[in-house]
Amino acid sequence: MNLYASFGFIPCCLSVPLIVLSIFFWFSTQRFIDKAKQTKGTIVDIELNADLTGIGYYFVIKFKTIDGQEFQTNSRVRTKYARSKVGQVVDILYDPANPNDARIDSIMNLYSMPITLGGAGIIFLCTSIMFAMIMLIGTSGL
């Protein structure tokens, strides 16, 4: 196996699980949206989180379900910039069977995982295709 083939094989092996995981998270999000109820929530706190991947913020949101029960939850997606402010009203989706499973109703909060994994998978797949084409061109003598 020559150098181009080995460099093409690695991203190809990475692309398949990333794309599969992306599809899984996409359908998981769709199932959540299909059963979720929508309400308004208020950002009551912004928590700073610092770890090895950097500094980020999580929003603490208080909301009421359709039947009037009050819940408080953290956003699932960490954001680098706290653009939202305490007291801001946001749209919330929550699972009526488990209101603690609540998410801010935005593209970033709902689809960040499938978009990130799918994007990385496509980049790795394109990289492996590029190495395969280089290998084919190199062996055919063009």
N, CA and C atoms as an extended XYZ file, in Angstrom:
426
Properties=species:S:1:pos:R:3:atomname:S:1:resname:S:1:resid:I:1 pbc="F F F"
N         0.861       -1.177        0.000 N   MET     1
C         0.000        0.000        0.000 CA  MET     1
C         0.901        1.231        0.000 C   MET     1
N         0.710        2.119       -0.978 N   ASN     2
C         1.565        3.297       -1.033 CA  ASN     2
C         1.073        4.386       -0.082 C   ASN     2
N         1.818        5.468       -0.028 N   LEU     3
C         1.550        6.543        0.927 CA  LEU     3
C         0.173        7.165        0.715 C   LEU     3
N        -0.209        7.446       -0.546 N   TYR     4
C        -1.522        8.053       -0.818 CA  TYR     4
C        -2.658        7.131       -0.407 C   TYR     4
N        -2.496        5.843       -0.639 N   ALA     5
C        -3.548        4.894       -0.276 CA  ALA     5
C        -3.740        4.854        1.234 C   ALA     5
N        -2.640        4.853        1.979 N   SER     6
C        -2.783        4.803        3.440 CA  SER     6
C        -3.378        6.092        3.987 C   SER     6
N        -2.993        7.250        3.423 N   PHE     7
C        -3.585        8.507        3.869 CA  PHE     7
C        -5.049        8.615        3.454 C   PHE     7
N        -5.442        7.983        2.389 N   GLY     8
C        -6.844        7.980        1.962 CA  GLY     8
C        -7.695        7.026        2.767 C   GLY     8
N        -7.083        5.946        3.246 N   PHE     9
C        -7.819        4.935        4.009 CA  PHE     9
C        -8.232        5.456        5.389 C   PHE     9
N        -7.374        6.220        6.043 N   ILE    10
C        -7.648        6.726        7.393 CA  ILE    10
C        -8.882        7.639        7.411 C   ILE    10
N        -8.945        8.692        6.548 N   PRO    11
C       -10.147        9.527        6.593 CA  PRO    11
C       -11.411        8.779        6.165 C   PRO    11
N       -11.269        7.797        5.298 N   CYS    12
C       -12.430        7.011        4.890 CA  CYS    12
C       -12.975        6.228        6.085 C   CYS    12
N       -12.084        5.648        6.885 N   CYS    13
C       -12.512        4.904        8.080 CA  CYS    13
C       -13.159        5.829        9.106 C   CYS    13
N       -12.727        7.071        9.172 N   LEU    14
C       -13.318        8.027       10.111 CA  LEU    14
C       -14.653        8.568        9.610 C   LEU    14
N       -14.794        8.700        8.303 N   SER    15
C       -15.997        9.328        7.754 CA  SER    15
C       -17.251        8.497        7.982 C   SER    15
N       -17.157        7.193        7.859 N   VAL    16
C       -18.347        6.345        7.974 CA  VAL    16
C       -18.988        6.442        9.360 C   VAL    16
N       -18.238        6.242       10.464 N   PRO    17
C       -18.909        6.366       11.765 CA  PRO    17
C       -19.426        7.775       12.045 C   PRO    17
N       -18.710        8.795       11.583 N   LEU    18
C       -19.178       10.162       11.801 CA  LEU    18
C       -20.496       10.418       11.081 C   LEU    18
N       -20.603        9.964        9.852 N   ILE    19
C       -21.845       10.154        9.092 CA  ILE    19
C       -22.975        9.336        9.704 C   ILE    19
N       -22.686        8.112       10.129 N   VAL    20
C       -23.711        7.271       10.775 CA  VAL    20
C       -24.189        7.930       12.069 C   VAL    20
N       -23.265        8.423       12.894 N   LEU    21
C       -23.650        9.111       14.127 CA  LEU    21
C       -24.458       10.371       13.831 C   LEU    21
N       -24.078       11.081       12.795 N   SER    22
C       -24.806       12.281       12.402 CA  SER    22
C       -26.256       11.942       12.051 C   SER    22
N       -26.447       10.885       11.290 N   ILE    23
C       -27.798       10.454       10.922 CA  ILE    23
C       -28.580       10.034       12.159 C   ILE    23
N       -27.927        9.306       13.074 N   PHE    24
C       -28.584        8.889       14.311 CA  PHE    24
C       -29.054       10.111       15.113 C   PHE    24
N       -28.167       11.099       15.311 N   PHE    25
C       -28.537       12.278       16.087 CA  PHE    25
C       -29.606       13.111       15.372 C   PHE    25
N       -29.570       13.133       14.046 N   TRP    26
C       -30.588       13.867       13.272 CA  TRP    26
C       -31.971       13.260       13.536 C   TRP    26
N       -32.074       11.935       13.406 N   PHE    27
C       -33.362       11.280       13.636 CA  PHE    27
C       -33.781       11.357       15.096 C   PHE    27
N       -32.836       11.294       16.020 N   SER    28
C       -33.145       11.442       17.434 CA  SER    28
C       -33.741       12.828       17.706 C   SER    28
N       -33.170       13.848       17.117 N   THR    29
C       -33.693       15.211       17.251 CA  THR    29
C       -35.076       15.320       16.639 C   THR    29
N       -35.261       14.705       15.481 N   GLN    30
C       -36.573       14.744       14.827 CA  GLN    30
C       -37.640       14.068       15.693 C   GLN    30
N       -37.291       12.930       16.306 N   ARG    31
C       -38.251       12.251       17.206 CA  ARG    31
C       -38.595       13.144       18.386 C   ARG    31
N       -37.596       13.830       18.945 N   PHE    32
C       -37.842       14.742       20.049 CA  PHE    32
C       -38.797       15.858       19.616 C   PHE    32
N       -38.548       16.463       18.467 N   ILE    33
C       -39.378       17.565       17.976 CA  ILE    33
C       -40.810       17.096       17.734 C   ILE    33
N       -40.970       15.889       17.189 N   ASP    34
C       -42.309       15.364       16.891 CA  ASP    34
C       -43.173       15.218       18.140 C   ASP    34
N       -42.561       14.846       19.270 N   LYS    35
C       -43.354       14.631       20.486 CA  LYS    35
C       -43.341       15.840       21.415 C   LYS    35
N       -42.484       16.825       21.154 N   ALA    36
C       -42.292       17.959       22.065 CA  ALA    36
C       -43.450       18.947       21.997 C   ALA    36
N       -43.643       19.617       23.118 N   LYS    37
C       -44.581       20.737       23.226 CA  LYS    37
C       -43.765       22.016       23.284 C   LYS    37
N       -44.348       23.094       22.767 N   GLN    38
C       -43.634       24.362       22.748 CA  GLN    38
C       -44.189       25.294       23.821 C   GLN    38
N       -43.292       26.032       24.459 N   THR    39
C       -43.673       27.029       25.453 CA  THR    39
C       -42.609       28.120       25.458 C   THR    39
N       -42.800       29.108       26.291 N   LYS    40
C       -41.804       30.170       26.462 CA  LYS    40
C       -41.055       29.916       27.766 C   LYS    40
N       -39.792       30.252       27.791 N   GLY    41
C       -38.991       30.132       28.990 CA  GLY    41
C       -38.192       31.406       29.195 C   GLY    41
N       -37.673       31.576       30.386 N   THR    42
C       -36.886       32.755       30.715 CA  THR    42
C       -35.497       32.314       31.161 C   THR    42
N       -34.482       32.970       30.631 N   ILE    43
C       -33.115       32.696       31.066 CA  ILE    43
C       -32.951       33.310       32.451 C   ILE    43
N       -32.686       32.450       33.447 N   VAL    44
C       -32.555       32.924       34.832 CA  VAL    44
C       -31.101       33.003       35.286 C   VAL    44
N       -30.209       32.361       34.539 N   ASP    45
C       -28.796       32.413       34.899 CA  ASP    45
C       -27.977       31.992       33.685 C   ASP    45
N       -26.741       32.435       33.666 N   ILE    46
C       -25.797       32.019       32.630 CA  ILE    46
C       -24.584       31.460       33.358 C   ILE    46
N       -24.348       30.156       33.191 N   GLU    47
C       -23.258       29.490       33.902 CA  GLU    47
C       -22.011       29.441       33.039 C   GLU    47
N       -20.911       29.866       33.602 N   LEU    48
C       -19.617       29.804       32.931 CA  LEU    48
C       -19.047       28.407       33.135 C   LEU    48
N       -18.530       27.825       32.061 N   ASN    49
C       -17.935       26.499       32.130 CA  ASN    49
C       -16.575       26.554       31.464 C   ASN    49
N       -15.546       26.213       32.215 N   ALA    50
C       -14.191       26.182       31.656 CA  ALA    50
C       -13.645       24.774       31.822 C   ALA    50
N       -13.173       24.203       30.716 N   ASP    51
C       -12.552       22.881       30.759 CA  ASP    51
C       -11.450       22.832       29.715 C   ASP    51
N       -10.987       21.650       29.400 N   LEU    52
C        -9.877       21.512       28.452 CA  LEU    52
C       -10.223       21.993       27.050 C   LEU    52
N       -11.513       21.998       26.697 N   THR    53
C       -11.907       22.438       25.362 CA  THR    53
C       -12.113       23.942       25.276 C   THR    53
N       -12.024       24.630       26.405 N   GLY    54
C       -12.151       26.081       26.381 CA  GLY    54
C       -13.210       26.577       27.340 C   GLY    54
N       -13.528       27.842       27.179 N   ILE    55
C       -14.518       28.495       28.023 CA  ILE    55
C       -15.819       28.598       27.248 C   ILE    55
N       -16.917       28.338       27.934 N   GLY    56
C       -18.215       28.444       27.299 CA  GLY    56
C       -19.291       28.742       28.325 C   GLY    56
N       -20.476       28.990       27.837 N   TYR    57
C       -21.602       29.351       28.678 CA  TYR    57
C       -22.772       28.406       28.432 C   TYR    57
N       -23.446       28.068       29.511 N   TYR    58
C       -24.700       27.324       29.447 CA  TYR    58
C       -25.790       28.217       30.015 C   TYR    58
N       -26.959       28.188       29.407 N   PHE    59
C       -28.077       28.977       29.905 CA  PHE    59
C       -28.930       28.136       30.841 C   PHE    59
N       -29.307       28.718       31.966 N   VAL    60
C       -30.251       28.087       32.887 CA  VAL    60
C       -31.603       28.712       32.590 C   VAL    60
N       -32.574       27.867       32.253 N   ILE    61
C       -33.865       28.345       31.775 CA  ILE    61
C       -34.980       27.838       32.669 C   ILE    61
N       -35.892       28.713       33.018 N   LYS    62
C       -37.076       28.358       33.794 CA  LYS    62
C       -38.275       28.472       32.853 C   LYS    62
N       -39.143       27.465       32.900 N   PHE    63
C       -40.325       27.490       32.035 CA  PHE    63
C       -41.481       26.768       32.708 C   PHE    63
N       -42.681       27.024       32.189 N   LYS    64
C       -43.876       26.339       32.679 CA  LYS    64
C       -44.413       25.449       31.567 C   LYS    64
N       -44.823       24.243       31.972 N   THR    65
C       -45.443       23.331       31.013 CA  THR    65
C       -46.865       23.802       30.717 C   THR    65
N       -47.500       23.167       29.764 N   ILE    66
C       -48.862       23.536       29.390 CA  ILE    66
C       -49.818       23.394       30.576 C   ILE    66
N       -49.554       22.406       31.448 N   ASP    67
C       -50.435       22.216       32.613 CA  ASP    67
C       -50.013       23.063       33.820 C   ASP    67
N       -49.049       23.973       33.655 N   GLY    68
C       -48.702       24.939       34.692 CA  GLY    68
C       -47.576       24.549       35.631 C   GLY    68
N       -46.990       23.365       35.475 N   GLN    69
C       -45.858       22.978       36.326 CA  GLN    69
C       -44.611       23.765       35.919 C   GLN    69
N       -43.835       24.182       36.908 N   GLU    70
C       -42.629       24.961       36.629 CA  GLU    70
C       -41.392       24.067       36.693 C   GLU    70
N       -40.518       24.231       35.706 N   PHE    71
C       -39.275       23.457       35.632 CA  PHE    71
C       -38.118       24.393       35.350 C   PHE    71
N       -36.932       23.923       35.722 N   GLN    72
C       -35.711       24.658       35.418 CA  GLN    72
C       -34.723       23.666       34.822 C   GLN    72
N       -34.066       24.056       33.756 N   THR    73
C       -33.126       23.162       33.084 CA  THR    73
C       -31.963       23.954       32.514 C   THR    73
N       -30.886       23.263       32.227 N   ASN    74
C       -29.730       23.871       31.559 CA  ASN    74
C       -29.808       23.595       30.072 C   ASN    74
N       -29.316       24.549       29.293 N   SER    75
C       -29.243       24.308       27.856 CA  SER    75
C       -28.250       23.186       27.606 C   SER    75
N       -28.484       22.423       26.566 N   ARG    76
C       -27.613       21.290       26.256 CA  ARG    76
C       -26.374       21.717       25.478 C   ARG    76
N       -26.460       22.840       24.815 N   VAL    77
C       -25.372       23.280       23.941 CA  VAL    77
C       -24.620       24.413       24.620 C   VAL    77
N       -23.314       24.244       24.690 N   ARG    78
C       -22.462       25.286       25.247 CA  ARG    78
C       -22.165       26.286       24.145 C   ARG    78
N       -22.255       27.556       24.470 N   THR    79
C       -21.958       28.594       23.499 CA  THR    79
C       -20.712       29.361       23.942 C   THR    79
N       -19.959       29.819       22.971 N   LYS    80
C       -18.713       30.521       23.274 CA  LYS    80
C       -18.977       31.950       23.758 C   LYS    80
N       -20.049       32.541       23.272 N   TYR    81
C       -20.384       33.911       23.628 CA  TYR    81
C       -21.782       33.935       24.229 C   TYR    81
N       -21.918       34.567       25.367 N   ALA    82
C       -23.219       34.667       26.032 CA  ALA    82
C       -23.975       35.857       25.436 C   ALA    82
N       -24.514       35.671       24.245 N   ARG    83
C       -25.233       36.755       23.576 CA  ARG    83
C       -26.584       37.021       24.226 C   ARG    83
N       -27.180       35.982       24.753 N   SER    84
C       -28.452       36.145       25.449 CA  SER    84
C       -28.189       36.683       26.842 C   SER    84
N       -29.190       37.319       27.403 N   LYS    85
C       -29.044       37.937       28.715 CA  LYS    85
C       -30.033       37.327       29.704 C   LYS    85
N       -29.711       37.416       30.990 N   VAL    86
C       -30.629       36.984       32.041 CA  VAL    86
C       -31.909       37.803       31.909 C   VAL    86
N       -33.038       37.102       31.979 N   GLY    87
C       -34.338       37.752       31.832 CA  GLY    87
C       -34.906       37.663       30.424 C   GLY    87
N       -34.076       37.250       29.460 N   GLN    88
C       -34.544       37.134       28.080 CA  GLN    88
C       -35.504       35.960       27.957 C   GLN    88
N       -36.576       36.157       27.195 N   VAL    89
C       -37.561       35.105       26.958 CA  VAL    89
C       -37.163       34.356       25.682 C   VAL    89
N       -37.159       33.026       25.763 N   VAL    90
C       -36.779       32.183       24.625 CA  VAL    90
C       -37.845       31.110       24.396 C   VAL    90
N       -37.928       30.627       23.170 N   ASP    91
C       -38.826       29.515       22.851 CA  ASP    91
C       -38.202       28.220       23.346 C   ASP    91
N       -39.028       27.383       23.957 N   ILE    92
C       -38.577       26.118       24.531 CA  ILE    92
C       -39.393       24.977       23.936 C   ILE    92
N       -38.720       23.866       23.665 N   LEU    93
C       -39.393       22.614       23.346 CA  LEU    93
C       -39.110       21.657       24.496 C   LEU    93
N       -40.142       20.971       24.980 N   TYR    94
C       -39.941       20.013       26.064 CA  TYR    94
C       -40.761       18.763       25.807 C   TYR    94
N       -40.279       17.662       26.348 N   ASP    95
C       -40.960       16.382       26.244 CA  ASP    95
C       -42.047       16.347       27.322 C   ASP    95
N       -43.329       16.235       26.944 N   PRO    96
C       -44.388       16.236       27.956 CA  PRO    96
C       -44.289       15.055       28.924 C   PRO    96
N       -43.711       13.947       28.501 N   ALA    97
C       -43.539       12.794       29.389 CA  ALA    97
C       -42.362       12.993       30.344 C   ALA    97
N       -41.423       13.867       29.978 N   ASN    98
C       -40.251       14.153       30.810 CA  ASN    98
C       -39.870       15.619       30.611 C   ASN    98
N       -40.551       16.549       31.282 N   PRO    99
C       -40.288       17.976       31.073 CA  PRO    99
C       -38.856       18.414       31.370 C   PRO    99
N       -38.093       17.608       32.114 N   ASN   100
C       -36.686       17.951       32.318 CA  ASN   100
C       -35.885       17.845       31.027 C   ASN   100
N       -36.421       17.125       30.056 N   ASP   101
C       -35.795       17.047       28.730 CA  ASP   101
C       -36.327       18.206       27.902 C   ASP   101
N       -35.719       19.363       28.090 N   ALA   102
C       -36.151       20.587       27.412 CA  ALA   102
C       -34.968       21.194       26.673 C   ALA   102
N       -35.275       21.825       25.549 N   ARG   103
C       -34.218       22.434       24.733 CA  ARG   103
C       -34.691       23.774       24.201 C   ARG   103
N       -33.760       24.681       24.034 N   ILE   104
C       -34.083       25.948       23.390 CA  ILE   104
C       -34.409       25.648       21.933 C   ILE   104
N       -35.493       26.218       21.450 N   ASP   105
C       -35.954       25.966       20.085 CA  ASP   105
C       -35.184       26.855       19.106 C   ASP   105
N       -33.996       26.389       18.732 N   SER   106
C       -33.188       27.093       17.737 CA  SER   106
C       -32.396       26.056       16.949 C   SER   106
N       -31.999       26.395       15.764 N   ILE   107
C       -31.234       25.484       14.912 CA  ILE   107
C       -29.972       25.013       15.638 C   ILE   107
N       -29.256       25.939       16.243 N   MET   108
C       -27.992       25.591       16.901 CA  MET   108
C       -28.200       24.632       18.070 C   MET   108
N       -29.213       24.884       18.871 N   ASN   109
C       -29.461       24.038       20.037 CA  ASN   109
C       -30.021       22.678       19.654 C   ASN   109
N       -30.745       22.595       18.577 N   LEU   110
C       -31.355       21.328       18.190 CA  LEU   110
C       -30.449       20.491       17.280 C   LEU   110
N       -29.752       21.136       16.368 N   TYR   111
C       -29.042       20.394       15.323 CA  TYR   111
C       -27.529       20.541       15.333 C   TYR   111
N       -26.935       21.090       16.388 N   SER   112
C       -25.480       21.290       16.367 CA  SER   112
C       -24.714       19.971       16.266 C   SER   112
N       -25.168       18.939       16.970 N   MET   113
C       -24.456       17.659       16.939 CA  MET   113
C       -24.526       16.999       15.551 C   MET   113
N       -25.716       16.837       14.950 N   PRO   114
C       -25.714       16.205       13.624 CA  PRO   114
C       -24.995       17.031       12.555 C   PRO   114
N       -25.081       18.355       12.650 N   ILE   115
C       -24.402       19.196       11.656 CA  ILE   115
C       -22.891       19.082       11.810 C   ILE   115
N       -22.394       19.121       13.039 N   THR   116
C       -20.955       19.033       13.274 CA  THR   116
C       -20.403       17.673       12.855 C   THR   116
N       -21.057       16.598       13.309 N   LEU   117
C       -20.573       15.254       12.958 CA  LEU   117
C       -20.697       14.987       11.460 C   LEU   117
N       -21.825       15.384       10.871 N   GLY   118
C       -22.008       15.177        9.434 CA  GLY   118
C       -21.016       15.979        8.608 C   GLY   118
N       -20.774       17.218        9.028 N   GLY   119
C       -19.804       18.055        8.316 CA  GLY   119
C       -18.408       17.461        8.368 C   GLY   119
N       -18.008       17.001        9.554 N   ALA   120
C       -16.686       16.376        9.686 CA  ALA   120
C       -16.617       15.095        8.864 C   ALA   120
N       -17.683       14.303        8.880 N   GLY   121
C       -17.718       13.063        8.093 CA  GLY   121
C       -17.594       13.323        6.609 C   GLY   121
N       -18.281       14.358        6.126 N   ILE   122
C       -18.210       14.701        4.694 CA  ILE   122
C       -16.811       15.193        4.330 C   ILE   122
N       -16.203       15.984        5.221 N   ILE   123
C       -14.832       16.454        4.952 CA  ILE   123
C       -13.872       15.269        4.867 C   ILE   123
N       -13.967       14.331        5.813 N   PHE   124
C       -13.109       13.149        5.775 CA  PHE   124
C       -13.376       12.304        4.525 C   PHE   124
N       -14.635       12.166        4.150 N   LEU   125
C       -14.981       11.388        2.953 CA  LEU   125
C       -14.406       12.050        1.701 C   LEU   125
N       -14.543       13.355        1.592 N   CYS   126
C       -13.975       14.071        0.434 CA  CYS   126
C       -12.455       13.947        0.401 C   CYS   126
N       -11.833       13.988        1.574 N   THR   127
C       -10.377       13.831        1.649 CA  THR   127
C        -9.960       12.453        1.149 C   THR   127
N       -10.684       11.425        1.560 N   SER   128
C       -10.321       10.074        1.106 CA  SER   128
C       -10.564        9.913       -0.389 C   SER   128
N       -11.616       10.537       -0.917 N   ILE   129
C       -11.861       10.489       -2.365 CA  ILE   129
C       -10.736       11.211       -3.103 C   ILE   129
N       -10.294       12.342       -2.560 N   MET   130
C        -9.197       13.079       -3.188 CA  MET   130
C        -7.922       12.232       -3.229 C   MET   130
N        -7.592       11.578       -2.122 N   PHE   131
C        -6.406       10.716       -2.104 CA  PHE   131
C        -6.564        9.534       -3.065 C   PHE   131
N        -7.779        8.990       -3.183 N   ALA   132
C        -8.011        7.888       -4.119 CA  ALA   132
C        -7.818        8.363       -5.558 C   ALA   132
N        -8.293        9.581       -5.861 N   MET   133
C        -8.116       10.109       -7.217 CA  MET   133
C        -6.644       10.373       -7.514 C   MET   133
N        -5.913       10.906       -6.546 N   ILE   134
C        -4.477       11.138       -6.722 CA  ILE   134
C        -3.766        9.813       -6.976 C   ILE   134
N        -4.162        8.788       -6.222 N   MET   135
C        -3.553        7.482       -6.379 CA  MET   135
C        -3.843        6.907       -7.777 C   MET   135
N        -5.108        7.060       -8.238 N   LEU   136
C        -5.464        6.554       -9.568 CA  LEU   136
C        -4.731        7.291      -10.675 C   LEU   136
N        -4.663        8.608      -10.530 N   ILE   137
C        -3.958        9.417      -11.543 CA  ILE   137
C        -2.475        9.064      -11.548 C   ILE   137
N        -1.912        8.871      -10.348 N   GLY   138
C        -0.489        8.548      -10.241 CA  GLY   138
C        -0.156        7.191      -10.833 C   GLY   138
N        -1.061        6.207      -10.706 N   THR   139
C        -0.782        4.874      -11.233 CA  THR   139
C        -1.072        4.761      -12.722 C   THR   139
N        -1.941        5.652      -13.221 N   SER   140
C        -2.268        5.558      -14.650 CA  SER   140
C        -1.266        6.346      -15.505 C   SER   140
N        -0.442        7.178      -14.874 N   GLY   141
C         0.603        7.885      -15.618 CA  GLY   141
C         0.107        9.100      -16.342 C   GLY   141
N        -1.009        9.685      -15.962 N   LEU   142
C        -1.500       10.898      -16.623 CA  LEU   142
C        -0.715       12.108      -16.240 C   LEU   142
